[in-house]
Amino acid sequence: MKYQLLDSGNRLKLEQVGEFRLIRPALNAAWKPALPQREWDRAAGVFERNSSGGGEWTWHHGGVPESWLCEWGGFKLNVKATNFGHLGFFAEQHENWDWLRQTCRSFDKPCHTLNLFAYSGIASMAMAEAGAEVTHLDAARGMNDWGRENQAINPQVPDSIRWIADDVMKFTARELRRGNTYNGIVLDPPSFGRGSKGQVWKLEDGAIELLENCNALLDKSRPFFVLLSCHSPGFSPIVLERLLKDVICQDGKVRSGEMTVPDAGGNKLPAGIFASLLGAVRK
């Protein structure tokens, strides 16, 4: 069964995730729900956040298994209800996956791409499906294992993904020293993070340095791309667009906007922002 956003409102979203119906927070959903309460009451699980940044699931109607399958964005996905309320994919990224497929197909091969903060690998699979040789980087080994599980149930995705568990800033610095380059880079940085030695990283403080490393890793002797997305308060599509232009390329083709998920009634739930840049060879 496919994923579907059924309804949203009262800062919550009602989702059909394969065969199970779930309720999760959606802080942008300031309106009233469109569906009657009885539809919401059919949910197998409700996730509520707590003040520490985590949260807790409350299960009804028998709950859900440890993992199950659903389809979204052209892929079969291995779903798990995590302690942070995540399911293993961000439905709002579906248009970005399509853009990555289209862009990577248009590039001459070999096309080498880098996916940073890569989570469970859906963007990596989209690029690999379109013929790219992908380096997938996430600091959590468990997320890379999850990505391999997703790849295994999608036979249309070739075995052209290199799975690496490492810190993004350390890895990109080493790649620069090694002289490696990429034709495209995807990054979805968190608002806040801690390194292996407890060092604090904040997006508003580290965004420029991160993008400067990415810029140095791009092979600008050929067409190149950068796709940047985030869910951080204080950022906007215009901010991301300005960052890409200032750090990567002033004369590239840039697009930006909100990432959204369409619901069953044709409305869209906003859930994060993105900006992408396509750069041509400089003559």
Sequence and secondary structure as in RCSB ss.txt:
>XXXX:A:sequence
MKYQLLDSGNRLKLEQVGEFRLIRPALNAAWKPALPQREWDRAAGVFERNSSGGGEWTWHHGGVPESWLCEWGGF
KLNVKATNFGHLGFFAEQHENWDWLRQTCRSFDKPCHTLNLFAYSGIASMAMAEAGAEVTHLDAARGMNDWGREN
QAINPQVPDSIRWIADDVMKFTARELRRGNTYNGIVLDPPSFGRGSKGQVWKLEDGAIELLENCNALLDKSRPFF
VLLSCHSPGFSPIVLERLLKDVICQDGKVRSGEMTVPDAGGNKLPAGIFASLLGAVRK
>XXXX:A:secstr
 BEEEEEEETTEEEEEETTEEEEEE TT  S  SS HHHHTT SEEEEE TTS EEEEE TT   S EEEEETTE
EEEE   TTS  SS GGGHHHHHHHHHHHHHS SS EEEEES TTSHHHHHHHHTT EEEEEES HHHHHHHHHH
HHT TTS S EEEEES HHHHHHHHHHHT  BSEEEE   SEEE TTS EEEHHHHHHHHHHHHHHHB TTS EE
EEEEE  TT  HHHHHHHHHHHT TTSEEEEEEEEEEBTTS EEEEEEEEEEEE    
